[in-house]
Amino acid sequence: MEKLKASGVKKTAALRCLGVCRSTYYEWLSKTHKPYVKRPSVLKIVEAEREAVIEKKKQWPHLSHRQISGYLRHDGYWVSESSCYRILNALGWIFPRPLREAPWREPRYEPFGPNQIWGEDWTVLTIGGLRYYLLTIIDYFSRYIVAWSIVKTVTQKEVKDLLIVAYLSQGIEKMDQKPLIRMDMGSPNVAYGTRRLIRDLEMVISPSRVSRPTDNGRQERWYRTVKQEEIYCYPTYPSMDIARQSIARYIEEYNERRPHQALWNYTPGYVHRLGNKTKLLQQHREMVQIVKERRVNANRALMATG
């Protein structure tokens, strides 16, 4: 092979003439030559830099390798993040850093019973080609639609009328603790008359932030449901009477017969009347166990007869 190369024949042509595969040749070559020894890099971390990384970690154990790389720059040491990681990892000083949960991900409005927190809002629907509004109040605990109305326009009068209907229908005057009302900063909600009525009823306003629909998320989720399953089914309702009847039927279906996934497929009306999700979950587990036992008995009987 060496003679062929010396005579000017290319390596590929020489291997072809000899009938030797290239991979076989290179495998043989790697075994006959001395193992490659990696030379130390001229950019290797010097001992002073290594000691600075270790000392900074001892001084501030909570700092990550990235933070240590940044803090060392104030001391005149420019050590990369990866170099800091290798130094600390060799010493076993790289620890997991669990992140704190974002405060807005924690449920700050999670009631443990009905009529503790209400959500109020309105959405658009079309009747006879004209714009109308569906106003609703939803209970945050059970997703139960406490009160609703269809109006031509939304002012403080319509909002106050809806609040009074909800207040009387739920017997809030007999409760020691009145509901907290989650509503946006729309002018009908923050009008003086609305705020005064809420204060007279001994309730509390909890305003949501501007352009933050998630602050009243359960109300917004209800509107998505009613739009997809009811309102969007009609290009326009023929008349006010038909619109009221159709939406009334749907809300009755939603409250009393439509299963709700967030409520373990129980209905909002049932959960609202039960008023205790611990009992609700216990009932769910008991029913699952009963169904399992029923299936076991039925299958055993079928196997015995078969």
N, C-alpha and C positions, 0 to 999 in steps of 0.2 A: 504493500500500500504506500509506503514511504517513497519507494523508488518511482512509482507512478506519479505521485505528487511532485517529486523532484524533476521529473521530465516534463512537467507542465500540464499534466492531465488533471482536470477538475475532480474534486472529491466525489461528486455525484456520479460522474461518468466512470470513475475507477470502481466504485461500489457496484455499478451496473455490470461492468465487465467481469468482476469477480463473483457476481451473483449473490452478493451479501445485502441483506436488508439494512436500511439506514438505522432503524431503531436498534437492531442487533449490534451494529458497529458502535453506536454511541453508548450502549449499555456496557459493551466490552471496554470501551475507552474510559468510562467512568470508574471501572473497577481496577484498571491498570495504573491510572494516574493517582497521585497523592490526593487525599481529601482536601477540599477547599477550606482554607482558614480565613475567616473574616477578619479583616484588619480593623483595629479600633478607629472610629470616626474622629476626625479632627473637631467635629461639632459636639463631641460627647460632653454631657453635663459635668462641670468641674466640681470638686469636692465642696467648695464653699457654697455653691448653689444648692447642692444636695442637702447640706446641713441647714441652709436657710429654709428650705421646704419643710424639713423635719421639725425644725424649731418653731416655725409658724403653726404647724399642726398641733404641736404640744401646747402652744400658747392658746390657740383657739380650736379646740377639738371639734366644734360644731361646723367649722367651715368645710366646704367641699373642695375637691382638687381644683375646680374652676375658680372658685373664690380665692383660694390661696394663690393661684397664678396671678390674679389681679392685684391682691394686696401686696405681693412681693414687689410689684413695680414701684410702689411708693418707697421701698427700701433700696431701689437700684438694681434689683435682680429681675431679669427678663426671662422667666422660665415658662415654657409653653404648658398648656393644660394637660396635654398628653404626657409630657415629661413628669409633671407633678403626679399624675395618676400612676405612672409606672413606679415611681419612687415609693409612694404610699402603699400601693398594692403589694409590692415586695415585702413590706413590713406588716401586711395584714391590717392596714388602717383605713381601708375603704369600706364604709358601712352603708347599708340602705338608708335612704332618706325619704320616709313616707311624707307625702304632701298633705297639708291641711285641706279639708274640704272647703270649697268656696262658700262664703256665707249665704249667697243667694240660692244655693242648691239645697240648703236645709229648710224644711217646711216650717215657716214661722207663723203660718196661719192654719194650723191643723187642729180643728175642734174635736172634742171627745164626746159630744152630744149634739142633738138637733137644736136649731134656733140659737146658736151661739155666734155664728158668723154667716151673714148673708152677702151675696153678690148681686149687684144691680147694674143693668145696662140695657141698651136697646139696639136693634138692628133693623135694616130696611127690608120691606117687602112691597110688592106691587099689587094694587087692587084697581081694576078697571083702567089700567094704563097709568095710574097715578101713584106717587110715592106715599107710602104709609110706614109706620114704625111699630115693631113688636117690642114692647117693654116687658121685662121679666125680672123676677127676684128668685134666685136659686139658693138653697141651703147648702153650705159648704160641706157639712157632715154627711148628708144623705144624697146630695144631688137632686133633691126634690124641688120641683117648681112650686114655690110658695104662692106666688101671685103673678098674674100677667094681664096685659091689655093691649089692644090695637088702637093706635091714635093717629090722627092726621099730622100732628106736629108734636114736638117734645118741648115742653116748657116746664117751669117749676110746678105748675098746677098738675100736670099729668104725673110727674114724679111723686108729688105729695099724695095724690089720690091712690097711687099704687102702694105706697108705703102704708097708708092707713088700712087698705084692704088686707095686706100681709099681716099687719099688726093685730087686727081684729080676728082674722081667720085662724091665727095660731095661738090666740089667747095670751099674747105677750104681757098684757097688763097684769096678769096674775103671777108673772115670773119675777123673782128677785133680781136676777141679772138679765138685762136686756141685750138684744143682739148687737154685734158690731157690724156695720154696713161697709162693704168694700165697693167703692165706686170711683169712676174716673173724675177728672177735673173739668168735665163739661159744664157749661154755664147753667143748665137746669139743676145740676147737682150741687153746685157751690153757691147758688143764689141764696140771698138772705132768708127768704121764706122757707126754702128747703132745710137750711141749716137750723132755723128756729124750730121747725116742726120736729126734726130729729132730736133736738135738745129737749123739747117739751115732752117727747115720748121716752126720754131718758135713754136714748140709744146714742151710739158713738159712730162718727164717720171715720173711715180709714181710707184716705184718698190714695189711689194708685198713681204711679209716676207717669209723666208725659211720654207717649210712644213706648209704653211698656205693657203690652196686652197680657203678658204672663203674670203681671201683678193681680189680675182678676181671671186667672187661667181657667177655673172651672166654669165660670160664666161663658167665656169665649168658647170653650170646648162644647158646651151645650148648644151654642149658636151654630157651630159647625154641624152638629148632629141634626138639628131641626132644619137647617138649610138643605142638607143633603137628602134627608128622608121625607121632607114635607114641602118647604117653600120652593125649592128649585124644581119640584115636580110640576109646577104651574108657571107658564110664561107670565101670566097675570091672573089673579083671582077675579072672577066675573063681578062680584059684588062684596060689600062689607059683610053681609049676613053669611054668605058662603065662606068667606075667609074666616070669620069667627067660628063657625061650625067645624070647619076642617081643622083649624089649628087647635080648637078645644078637644076634638077627638084625638089628635096626635098627642097633646100634652097628657090626656088621660091614659093613652097607651104608654107613653114614656114613663109616667109616674107609677102606674099600677101593673103593667104587664110586660113591658120591654126589659129584658135582663141587662144589667149593667156590669161590665167586666170589672171595674174598679171595686164593685161591691160583691165580689165572688158570685156574680150572675144572679144576685137577688135584685129586686126592684127598688127604686128609690123610695116609693111609698112604704114598703114593708120595713126598710131600714129606718126611715124617718119615724115610724110609729114604734119600732122596737127600741130605738134610741141607745143602743149599746153594741158596739162592734165586737166586744169580747164575747158576748152571748151569741152574736151572729156567727163568729168564727167557730165557736164551740158547736153550734147547730150544724154548720157546714161539715165539720169533721165527723160528727155523729152520723150524719146522713151518708157520708162517704163510706164509713165503716158498715153501716146497715146494708148498703148496696153491695159491698164486697161480699158480705156473708150470704146475701141472697143469691148472688151469682155462684158462689161456691156450692151452696146447697142444690141449686138448679143443675149445675154441671155434674155434680156427683150423682144426682138422681137420673140424669140422662145417661151417664156412663153405666149405671147399674142396670138400667132397662135395656141398654144396647148390647 
